[in-house]
Amino acid sequence: MKKYHIETYGCEMNKAESAAMEATLREHGWERSPEEDAQLVLLNTCTVRTTAENRAWNRIHQLSARKKERGFVLAVVGCMAEQHKGAIQKKAPGVDYVLGTFQKQSFGLMLDIISKGQRIEVLEETPTYVFDASHHEPGAFRSFVPIMHGCNNFCSYCIVPYVRGREVSRNPADILHEIDQLEDLGVREITLLGQNVNSYRWEADGQVLNFPGLLRMIAGHLDNRHAIARGAPADPRQFGGRIGWIRFLTSHPKDLSSELVEAIVDNPIFCRHIHLPFQSGSNAVLAAMNRKYTREEYICLVEKLRKEMPELTLSTDILVGFPGETEEDLDETLDLMRRVRFSYAFMYHFNTREGTPAARMPNKTPDKVKKQRLARVIALQKEITASLMEERIGQTDEVLIEDISKRSSKEVLARTTRDEMVVFAASQKRIGHFARVRLLSVAGNTFRGEEV
């Protein structure tokens, strides 16, 4: 049996694409193994964040050196492969193949060539992004379902449009087919993925299907499927083997419409949590970032969301130290955080991404200042998270049991519909099932609860 090893860096889309690649590997007769036993080592890379890119570069050099000790094929795929096609093999001659975003169709050909002990120098590109048929990891009860790819926003700091290309939406029939397959495999929760998921738009026969329309289509499709399977049960989450929750990532504030809010409110299968990056609370910085909304518009959007869904939680991305950012700009970011009260946030300081407009901007913020500002943002978010969690003690919520607790084999780790983590006593046989839990106390960023 041919053996492979794969490592994934970066976002949820990369994880989904790695799962699809592994399905192709299995179809071609490959078996997953530790790196030291593999004949093929794959690095699925990300270039959106400097940290992810640096980790990948370090691993590339490490594996290139290791090839001198034993023979294996080293392939680099993903965003870094698209961004640095010419540079990777020059900097690391041990890399055998570099497959960019638009060379996915050549992956199977590469595997066949490797299996024959041969080599091909040029792998063909396709003009548009091609979606894989499945992104499921064997045995998993949660799965990603990519519905669109690429981005047309061109935020001035972001490399995504350059390495992922323009927005391409997936055929809704293919989306529903994958969801059916996942449900047949026992998946309980799916996450719809896109670089800007709520810009989904499919045109066919003179009709347009937007993201709210797709959500309603999926919810209706699952309702019909569950009704046929069990004689119209009151709640499909009460029996095993049915998709009970749907999440989606990532939303851009400018595209989160009233129609989308209504679609979520009308269908309880959609989790009461939205990741809604705001990046900065300063209008001047938002304009320089080309984010296409103001702080006032963002706050108004949040107020509308919470009016329609009082139980909703929000998470976000916050970028500090953007070129030209002042202390007053940072104060506006902190003020917006206090107003909105996010359950959690991904917080980072600006790092130059070559090829983006922000890389050429003057008035760069010194590293020391960036780190100081980031520390203030992190400290405030910790206070907000702790306060929100304290307010939740005593409440009851539905959870999906995900894993065994690290502290005790008699406890399990679960996630609420609001994307909060809970530990409580239950058999590990319950993993992958829903339960109702009362929140009793808080330890760090995790609740301790009891099943009710």
C-alpha positions as CSV (number, residue, x, y, z in Angstrom):
1,M,0.0,0.0,0.0
2,K,1.3,3.4,-1.0
3,K,1.5,5.8,2.0
4,Y,1.0,9.5,2.3
5,H,1.2,12.2,5.0
6,I,-0.6,15.5,4.8
7,E,-0.3,18.7,6.9
8,T,-2.8,21.6,6.7
9,Y,-2.1,25.2,7.5
10,G,-4.6,28.1,7.7
11,C,-8.3,28.4,7.4
12,E,-11.4,26.1,7.3
13,M,-11.4,26.2,3.5
14,N,-7.9,24.6,3.6
15,K,-9.2,21.9,5.9
16,A,-12.1,21.2,3.6
17,E,-9.8,21.0,0.6
18,S,-7.4,18.7,2.5
19,A,-10.3,16.4,3.2
20,A,-11.2,16.4,-0.5
21,M,-7.6,15.6,-1.4
22,E,-7.5,12.7,1.0
23,A,-10.6,11.3,-0.6
24,T,-8.8,11.4,-4.0
25,L,-5.7,9.8,-2.4
26,R,-7.8,6.9,-1.1
27,E,-9.4,6.5,-4.5
28,H,-5.9,6.1,-6.0
29,G,-4.9,3.5,-3.5
30,W,-3.0,5.6,-1.0
31,E,-3.1,5.1,2.8
32,R,-2.5,7.8,5.4
33,S,0.6,7.3,7.6
34,P,3.1,9.2,9.9
35,E,5.5,11.4,8.0
36,E,8.5,9.2,8.6
37,D,6.8,6.3,6.8
38,A,5.3,8.2,3.9
39,Q,6.3,8.0,0.2
40,L,4.4,11.2,-0.4
41,V,4.3,14.3,1.9
42,L,1.8,17.0,1.1
43,L,1.7,20.5,2.6
44,N,-1.6,22.3,2.1
45,T,-0.5,25.9,2.7
46,C,-2.0,29.3,3.5
47,T,-0.6,32.8,2.8
48,V,-3.4,34.9,4.3
49,R,-1.6,35.3,7.7
50,T,2.2,35.7,8.1
51,T,2.3,33.2,10.9
52,A,0.8,30.4,8.8
53,E,3.1,31.2,5.9
54,N,6.2,31.3,8.1
55,R,5.2,27.9,9.7
56,A,4.8,26.4,6.2
57,W,8.2,27.8,5.0
58,N,9.9,26.3,8.0
59,R,8.3,23.0,7.3
60,I,9.2,23.1,3.6
61,H,12.9,23.7,4.4
62,Q,12.8,21.0,7.1
63,L,11.3,18.4,4.8
64,S,13.6,19.4,1.9
65,A,16.6,18.7,4.1
66,R,15.1,15.4,5.3
67,K,14.7,14.2,1.8
68,K,18.5,13.8,1.7
69,E,18.2,11.1,4.4
70,R,15.4,9.1,2.7
71,G,13.5,9.3,-0.5
72,F,9.9,10.6,-0.7
73,V,8.0,13.0,-2.9
74,L,7.3,16.4,-1.5
75,A,4.4,18.5,-2.8
76,V,3.3,22.0,-1.8
77,V,-0.3,22.9,-2.6
78,G,-2.7,25.7,-1.7
79,C,-2.4,29.5,-1.4
80,M,1.4,29.7,-1.0
81,A,1.8,27.5,-4.0
82,E,-0.3,30.0,-6.0
83,Q,1.4,33.1,-4.6
84,H,5.0,31.8,-4.7
85,K,5.0,29.4,-7.7
86,G,8.3,30.3,-9.0
87,A,10.1,30.9,-5.7
88,I,9.3,27.7,-3.8
89,Q,11.4,25.3,-5.8
90,K,14.2,27.9,-6.1
91,K,14.3,28.4,-2.3
92,A,13.7,24.7,-1.5
93,P,14.9,22.5,-4.4
94,G,13.7,19.4,-2.5
95,V,10.1,20.3,-3.4
96,D,9.0,18.1,-6.3
97,Y,5.6,19.6,-7.1
98,V,3.9,22.9,-6.6
99,L,0.2,23.0,-7.2
100,G,-1.6,26.3,-7.1
101,T,-5.3,27.0,-6.6
102,F,-6.2,26.4,-10.2
103,Q,-4.2,23.1,-10.7
104,K,-6.5,20.9,-8.6
105,Q,-7.6,19.0,-11.6
106,S,-4.0,17.8,-12.0
107,F,-3.8,16.3,-8.5
108,G,-5.0,12.8,-9.6
109,L,-2.6,12.9,-12.6
110,M,0.3,13.8,-10.2
111,L,-0.7,10.8,-8.0
112,D,-0.7,8.4,-11.0
113,I,2.7,9.7,-12.2
114,I,4.2,9.2,-8.7
115,S,2.8,5.7,-8.5
116,K,4.6,4.8,-11.7
117,G,7.9,6.2,-10.3
118,Q,7.8,8.9,-13.0
119,R,7.9,12.7,-13.0
120,I,6.1,15.4,-14.9
121,E,7.4,18.9,-15.1
122,V,4.3,20.9,-15.9
123,L,0.8,20.4,-14.3
124,E,-2.1,21.9,-16.3
125,E,-4.1,24.8,-14.9
126,T,-7.9,25.3,-15.3
127,P,-9.3,28.8,-16.0
128,T,-11.8,28.7,-13.1
129,Y,-11.9,27.1,-9.7
130,V,-13.3,23.5,-9.7
131,F,-15.2,22.3,-6.6
132,D,-14.6,18.9,-5.2
133,A,-17.6,16.5,-4.9
134,S,-17.0,15.7,-1.3
135,H,-15.1,17.2,1.7
136,H,-15.9,14.6,4.4
137,E,-13.4,13.1,6.7
138,P,-14.2,9.4,7.3
139,G,-16.0,8.9,10.6
140,A,-16.5,12.6,11.3
141,F,-20.0,13.8,12.4
142,R,-19.2,17.4,11.5
143,S,-18.2,18.5,8.0
144,F,-17.5,21.5,5.8
145,V,-19.4,22.1,2.6
146,P,-17.8,24.8,0.4
147,I,-20.4,26.8,-1.5
148,M,-18.4,29.5,-3.1
149,H,-14.7,30.4,-3.7
150,G,-12.7,33.5,-4.1
151,C,-13.4,37.1,-3.3
152,N,-14.2,40.3,-5.2
153,N,-13.8,42.7,-2.3
154,F,-10.1,43.6,-2.5
155,C,-9.6,44.8,1.0
156,S,-6.4,46.6,0.8
157,Y,-4.5,44.4,3.3
158,C,-5.8,41.0,2.0
159,I,-4.0,38.6,-0.4
160,V,-7.1,36.3,-0.9
161,P,-8.4,37.8,-4.2
162,Y,-4.9,37.4,-5.7
163,V,-4.3,33.7,-4.6
164,R,-7.9,32.5,-4.7
165,G,-9.2,34.5,-7.6
166,R,-12.6,36.0,-8.3
167,E,-15.8,34.8,-6.7
168,V,-17.2,31.5,-8.1
169,S,-20.4,30.0,-6.7
170,R,-21.1,26.3,-6.7
171,N,-24.1,24.7,-8.4
172,P,-26.9,24.4,-5.8
173,A,-27.7,20.9,-7.0
174,D,-24.2,19.8,-6.2
175,I,-24.4,21.4,-2.8
176,L,-27.6,19.5,-2.0
177,H,-26.1,16.3,-3.3
178,E,-23.1,16.6,-1.0
179,I,-25.4,17.4,2.0
180,D,-27.4,14.2,1.3
181,Q,-24.2,12.2,1.2
182,L,-23.1,13.6,4.4
183,E,-26.4,12.9,6.2
184,D,-26.3,9.3,4.9
185,L,-22.8,9.1,6.5
186,G,-24.2,10.2,9.9
187,V,-23.0,13.8,9.9
188,R,-24.9,15.9,12.4
189,E,-23.6,19.4,11.7
190,I,-22.4,21.1,8.5
191,T,-20.6,24.4,8.0
192,L,-21.2,26.2,4.6
193,L,-17.9,27.8,3.6
194,G,-16.8,30.6,1.4
195,Q,-14.2,33.4,1.6
196,N,-17.2,35.7,1.6
197,V,-20.0,33.2,2.0
198,N,-23.0,35.6,1.9
199,S,-22.0,36.8,-1.6
200,Y,-23.1,33.4,-3.0
201,R,-24.9,33.9,-6.3
202,W,-25.9,31.3,-8.8
203,E,-27.5,32.2,-12.1
204,A,-29.3,29.6,-14.4
205,D,-32.2,29.8,-16.8
206,G,-32.7,33.5,-16.2
207,Q,-33.1,32.9,-12.4
208,V,-30.8,34.1,-9.7
209,L,-30.3,32.2,-6.4
210,N,-28.6,34.3,-3.7
211,F,-27.3,33.2,-0.3
212,P,-30.6,33.7,1.6
213,G,-32.3,31.7,-1.1
214,L,-29.8,29.0,-0.8
215,L,-30.2,28.8,2.9
216,R,-34.0,28.5,2.5
217,M,-33.5,25.8,-0.2
218,I,-31.2,23.8,2.1
219,A,-33.5,24.0,5.1
220,G,-36.5,23.1,3.0
221,H,-34.7,20.2,1.4
222,L,-33.7,18.8,4.8
223,D,-37.2,19.3,6.2
224,N,-38.6,17.2,3.3
225,R,-35.9,14.6,3.7
226,H,-36.5,14.2,7.4
227,A,-40.3,14.1,7.0
228,I,-40.0,11.3,4.5
229,A,-37.6,9.4,6.7
230,R,-39.5,9.6,9.9
231,G,-43.1,10.6,9.2
232,A,-42.6,14.3,9.8
233,P,-40.9,14.3,13.2
234,A,-41.3,17.5,15.3
235,D,-37.5,17.9,15.6
236,P,-35.0,16.0,13.4
237,R,-32.3,16.6,16.1
238,Q,-34.1,14.2,18.4
239,F,-32.9,11.1,16.5
240,G,-29.5,10.0,15.3
241,G,-28.1,10.2,11.8
242,R,-29.7,13.5,10.8
243,I,-28.2,16.9,10.2
244,G,-29.5,19.1,13.0
245,W,-27.3,22.2,12.8
246,I,-26.0,24.4,10.0
247,R,-23.3,27.1,10.4
248,F,-21.7,29.3,7.8
249,L,-18.3,31.1,7.4
250,T,-17.3,33.9,6.8
251,S,-19.7,36.8,6.4
252,H,-18.8,40.3,5.2
253,P,-20.9,43.0,6.9
254,K,-21.7,44.7,3.6
255,D,-23.5,41.6,2.4
256,L,-25.5,40.6,5.5
257,S,-28.9,41.6,4.3
258,S,-32.3,41.8,5.9
259,E,-33.3,38.9,3.7
260,L,-30.5,36.8,5.1
261,V,-31.5,37.6,8.7
262,E,-35.1,36.5,7.9
263,A,-33.9,33.2,6.5
264,I,-32.0,32.4,9.7
265,V,-34.8,33.5,12.0
266,D,-37.4,31.4,10.0
267,N,-35.3,28.2,10.2
268,P,-34.0,27.0,13.6
269,I,-31.6,24.6,11.9
270,F,-29.2,27.5,11.5
271,C,-27.1,28.0,14.6
272,R,-27.5,31.2,16.6
273,H,-23.9,32.4,16.0
274,I,-22.4,34.5,13.3
275,H,-18.8,35.3,12.7
276,L,-18.8,38.9,11.5
277,P,-15.4,40.5,11.1
278,F,-15.3,44.3,11.7
279,Q,-11.5,44.7,11.6
280,S,-11.5,48.3,12.9
281,G,-13.8,50.7,14.7
282,S,-12.4,53.7,12.9
283,N,-14.1,55.0,9.8
284,A,-10.8,56.4,8.6
285,V,-9.1,53.1,8.9
286,L,-12.1,51.2,7.4
287,A,-11.9,53.5,4.4
288,A,-8.2,52.9,4.0
289,M,-8.9,49.1,4.3
290,N,-11.5,49.4,1.6
291,R,-14.0,47.6,3.8
292,K,-17.1,49.3,2.2
293,Y,-19.0,50.0,5.4
294,T,-18.7,52.5,8.4
295,R,-18.7,51.8,12.1
296,E,-22.2,53.3,12.3
297,E,-23.4,50.8,9.7
298,Y,-21.8,47.9,11.5
299,I,-23.3,48.9,14.8
300,C,-26.7,49.3,13.2
301,L,-26.4,45.9,11.6
302,V,-25.6,44.3,15.0
303,E,-28.6,46.0,16.6
304,K,-30.9,44.6,13.9
305,L,-29.4,41.1,14.3
306,R,-29.9,41.2,18.1
307,K,-33.4,42.6,17.8
308,E,-34.4,39.7,15.5
309,M,-32.4,37.1,17.4
310,P,-31.8,38.1,21.0
311,E,-30.0,34.7,21.7
312,L,-27.5,35.4,19.0
313,T,-23.8,35.5,19.7
314,L,-21.2,37.2,17.5
315,S,-17.5,36.6,17.0
316,T,-15.2,38.8,14.9
317,D,-11.8,39.6,13.5
318,I,-9.8,42.6,14.7
319,L,-6.8,44.0,12.9
320,V,-4.7,46.7,14.7
321,G,-1.7,48.7,13.6
322,F,-2.9,49.3,10.1
323,P,-0.8,51.9,8.3
324,G,-1.8,55.4,9.5
325,E,-3.7,54.1,12.5
326,T,-3.7,56.6,15.4
327,E,-4.3,56.2,19.1
328,E,-7.7,57.8,18.5
329,D,-8.5,55.1,15.8
330,L,-7.6,52.4,18.3
331,D,-9.9,54.0,20.9
332,E,-12.7,53.8,18.4
333,T,-12.0,50.1,18.0
334,L,-12.1,49.5,21.7
335,D,-15.3,51.5,21.9
336,L,-16.9,49.3,19.3
337,M,-15.9,46.2,21.1
338,R,-17.5,47.5,24.3
339,R,-20.7,48.3,22.4
340,V,-21.1,45.0,20.6
341,R,-19.6,42.6,23.2
342,F,-18.3,39.8,21.0
343,S,-18.2,36.3,22.5
344,Y,-14.7,35.9,21.2
345,A,-12.4,37.4,18.6
346,F,-9.5,36.6,16.4
347,M,-7.1,39.4,17.1
348,Y,-3.9,40.2,15.2
349,H,-1.7,43.1,14.2
350,F,-1.0,44.2,10.6
351,N,1.7,42.4,8.7
352,T,2.6,43.4,5.2
353,R,1.4,41.0,2.5
354,E,3.4,41.7,-0.7
355,G,1.2,42.3,-3.7
356,T,-1.6,44.1,-1.7
357,P,-2.2,47.9,-1.8
358,A,-1.5,48.2,1.9
359,A,2.1,47.0,1.4
360,R,2.7,50.2,-0.5
361,M,1.0,52.5,2.1
362,P,3.1,55.1,4.0
363,N,3.0,55.7,7.8
364,K,3.6,52.2,8.9
365,T,3.0,51.6,12.5
366,P,6.1,50.5,14.4
367,D,6.2,46.9,15.6
368,K,6.5,47.9,19.2
369,V,3.4,50.0,19.0
370,K,1.4,47.4,17.1
371,K,2.1,44.8,19.8
372,Q,1.1,47.3,22.6
373,R,-2.1,48.0,20.9
374,L,-2.8,44.4,20.2
375,A,-2.3,43.6,23.9
376,R,-4.9,46.3,24.9
377,V,-7.4,44.7,22.4
378,I,-6.8,41.2,23.8
379,A,-7.1,42.3,27.4
380,L,-10.5,44.0,26.7
381,Q,-11.8,41.0,24.8
382,K,-10.9,38.7,27.7
383,E,-12.9,40.9,30.1
384,I,-15.9,40.9,27.7
385,T,-15.8,37.2,27.2
386,A,-15.6,36.5,30.9
387,S,-18.5,38.9,31.6
388,L,-20.7,37.3,28.9
389,M,-19.9,33.8,30.2
390,E,-20.8,34.8,33.8
391,E,-24.2,36.0,32.5
392,R,-24.9,32.7,31.0
393,I,-24.5,30.6,34.2
394,G,-27.8,29.0,35.1
395,Q,-29.2,29.0,31.5
396,T,-30.0,25.8,29.6
397,D,-28.9,25.3,25.9
398,E,-28.7,22.6,23.3
399,V,-25.2,21.1,22.6
400,L,-23.6,18.8,20.1
401,I,-21.2,16.4,21.9
402,E,-17.8,16.5,20.2
403,D,-15.2,14.6,22.1
404,I,-14.0,13.1,25.4
405,S,-12.9,15.7,28.0
406,K,-9.1,15.9,28.4
407,R,-9.4,15.8,32.1
408,S,-11.7,12.8,32.6
409,S,-12.9,9.9,30.5
410,K,-16.2,10.2,32.3
411,E,-16.8,13.6,30.9
412,V,-17.4,14.9,27.4
413,L,-16.7,18.2,25.5
414,A,-19.6,19.7,23.7
415,R,-20.5,22.9,21.7
416,T,-23.6,25.0,22.0
417,T,-25.6,26.4,19.1
418,R,-24.0,29.8,20.2
419,D,-20.5,28.3,19.6
420,E,-19.6,28.0,23.3
421,M,-17.7,25.0,24.8
422,V,-19.2,23.0,27.7
423,V,-17.8,20.0,29.7
424,F,-20.3,17.7,31.5
425,A,-20.6,14.1,32.7
426,A,-21.7,11.7,29.9
427,S,-20.7,8.5,28.3
428,Q,-18.2,8.8,25.4
429,K,-20.8,6.7,23.4
430,R,-22.8,9.9,23.2
431,I,-20.2,11.6,21.0
432,G,-21.8,12.9,17.9
433,H,-25.2,13.3,19.5
434,F,-27.3,16.2,20.8
435,A,-28.2,16.9,24.4
436,R,-29.6,19.7,26.6
437,V,-27.2,21.1,29.2
438,R,-27.6,23.5,32.1
439,L,-24.5,25.8,32.5
440,L,-23.3,25.7,36.1
441,S,-19.9,27.5,36.2
442,V,-17.0,28.7,34.1
443,A,-13.4,27.6,33.9
444,G,-11.3,29.6,31.5
445,N,-13.2,29.8,28.3
446,T,-15.2,26.6,28.9
447,F,-18.5,26.1,30.8
448,R,-19.0,23.2,33.2
449,G,-22.6,21.9,33.0
450,E,-25.0,19.1,33.7
451,E,-27.3,17.3,31.4
452,V,-31.1,18.0,31.9
